[in-house]
Amino acid sequence: MSPIFLLLLQFAVLAYAFIGGVFLAFSDFIMRSLANASGTGGVDTMQVINREVFRWVFMVLFIGMAPMSLLIAVYGGFYVGNSYGSFILAAGMIYVLGCFGVTVFFNVPMNETLAKMDVSTQATRDYWTETYLPRWTFWNTVRTIACGLSAAFLLFGLVWTTQINVAA
């Protein structure tokens, strides 16, 4: 394994864990706190969060890890090739499908719907409590698990592959 690719894989483990940590915070207590905010506070705050997320390091990591994960999957499947390479392949694909794909197809459409809503209407409050909170949080938890699995599988594959290379 080249030193550059080894460094890339180590960075990816950390990136998966960081991204998953953000999602975990939302699923664990942030969404529950927003649900308990008085008046329109939860909706207002989530609308601001959804606008601000594009301006920070998180989005660079989140989006940047999608093509990097495809590269990791190809590397694990074709270059490593043994059973440990399957862990590396799985890590990349789980992130692409379970984190990035879920975001694009489930969380983002709900965020866009919420962004267009007037916080003062009953329709917004109904959407917030009956649809957004339960569904968004469910899909966010899927993303959390996907990131955790990606980090774990990549770490296992990386450790086992490097042990094989050292022993050989």
LUMFITI-980647 format. One record per residue: x negated, y negated, z negated of N, C-alpha, C in turn. Coordinates in steps of 0.2 Angstrom, whole numbers, plus 5000, padded with zeros to 4 digits. Example, Ala and Ser with C-alpha at 12.3 -4.5 7.8 and 13.67 -1.06 7.14 Angstrom:
// LUMFITI-980647
493450284961493850224961493450164961
493650114965493250054964493650004961
***
This chain:
// LUMFITI-980647
499650065000500050005000499549945000
499749895004499349835005499449794999
498949754997499049714991499549664992
499649634998500149584999500849614998
500949675001501649705000501749724993
501249744989501249764982501549704978
501249644980501349584976502149564978
502349574985502949554987503449604983
503349664982503849704979503849684971
503349674968503349644961503749584960
503649534965504049474965504749494966
504949544970505649564971505949584965
505649624961505849654955506049594951
505649544950505749494946506349454948
506349444955506949404958507549434957
507649504958508249534957508449534950
508049534945508149524938508449454936
508049404939508249334938508949324940
509149344947509749334950510349374946
510149434944510649474940510749444933
510249414930510349374924510849324924
510749284930511249224931511949254931
512049304935512749334936512949364930
512549394926512749424919512949374915
512649314915512849264910513649244912
513749234919514449214921514949274919
514749334920515249394918515349394911
514749384907514749404900515149344896
514949284897515249224893515449164896
515149144902515349084905516049084908
516249134911516949134914517449134908
517249174903517749174897517749104894
517249074894517249004891517648954895
517548964902517948914906518648934906
518848994905519549014904519848984898
519448974893519648954886519648874886
519348844891519348774891520048744891
520048684888520748654887520948614894
521548614895521748574901521448604908
521248554912520948574918520148584918
519948584912519148584911518848644914
519148704914518848764917518748754924
519348734927519348724935518848674937
518848614933518448554935517748584935
517548614929516848634928516648684934
517048734935516848784940516848754947
517248704949517148664955516448634955
516248604950515548574949515048624950
515048674946514548724947514548754954
515048764957515048784964514748734969
514748674968514448624972513648624970
513548624964512848614961512348674963
512648734963512248794964511848794970
512048754975511648744982511048704981
510948674976510448624975509848644971
509848704969509348734964508948794966
508448814962508048874964508448934965
509048944961509449004961509649014969
509848964972510048984979509449004984
508948974983508348994987508149064985
508149084979508049154977508649204980
509249184979509749224981509849234988
509749184992509749185000509149225002
508549195000507949225002507849295001
508149324996508049394994508449434999
508949415003509349455008508849475013
508549435017508049465022507449505019
507249475013506749515010506949585008
507549595006507849655004507849705010
508049675016508049715022507349745023
506849695023506149715024505949775019
506149765013506049815007506349875009
506949875011507349935013506949975019
506749935024506349965030505749995027
505349955023504749985020504850045017
505350045012505450105008505650165012
506050155017506350215021505850235027
505450195029504950215035504250215033
504050175029503350175027503150215021
503550215016503350255010503650325012
504250335014504550395017504650455012
504350455006504450515002505050504998
505150544993505750534989505750464985
505150444983505050384980505250324984
505150334990505250284995506050274996
506450324994507150324994507350274989
507050264983507250214978507050144981
506550134984506350074987506950054992
507050104997507550095002508250074998
508450114993509050094990509050034986
508550014984508449944980508649884985
508349894991508449834996509249844998
509449895000510149905002510649884997
510549904991511049884986511049814985
510549774985510549704985510949674991
510749694997511049665003511849685003
512049745001512749755001513149734995
512849754989513149744983513149674980
512649644982512549574979512649524984
512249524990512349474995513049484999
513149545001513849555004514449545000
514449564994514949544989515049474989
514549434988514549364988514949334994
514649354999514949325006515649345007
515849405005516549425007517049415002
516849404995517349404990517249334986
516649324983516549264979516649204982
516249194988516249134991516949114994
517349154997518049134999518449114993
518349144987518749114982518449044979
517849034980517548974978517748914983
517848934989518048884994518748864993
519148914992519848904990519948864984
519548874979519648834973519348764974
518848754978518648684980519148644983
519548674987520048634990520648614986
520748644980521348634976521248574972
521848544970521948484966522048514959
521548494954521548524948522148504944
522548454946523148434942523748474943
523748514948524348554950524448614947
525148634946525248704943525048764948
525048754954524748804959524048814958
523648764956522948774955522848814948
523248794943523248834937523448904937
523948914942524148984943523549024946
523248994952522749024955522149044951
521948994947521448994942521549054937
522149064934522249114929522449184932
522849184937523049244939522649274945
522249234948521849264954521149254953
520949194952520249174952519849204947
520049194940519649224935519649294935
520149334936520049404935519649434941
519849414947519549434953518749414954
518649354953518049324954517549354949
517749364943517349394937517249464939
517749504941517649574943517049574949
517149544954516649544959515949514957
515949474952515349444950514949504946
515349544942515149594938514849654943
515149664949514849704954514149684956
514149614957513449584959512949594953
513149584947512749594942512449664942
512849714942512649784942512249794948
512349774954511949784960511249754959
511249694956510549664955510149704950
510449734945510149774940509949834943
510349874947510149934950509549914955
509549864959509049844963508349834960
508449804954507749794951507549854948
507949894945507749964942507550014947
507850014953507650064958507050044961
506949974962506349954965505749964960
505849954954505349964949505150034949
505650084949505450154948505050174955
505350154961505050174967504350144967
504250084965503550054965503050084960
503250104954502850134950502650204952
503150244954503050314956502650314963
502750264967502350264973501550244972
501450204967500850184966500450234962
500850274958500550324954500350384959
500750394964500550444969499950424973
499850364975499350334978498650334974
498750324968498150324963497950394962
498350444962498150514961497850544967
498050524973497850554979497150534981
***
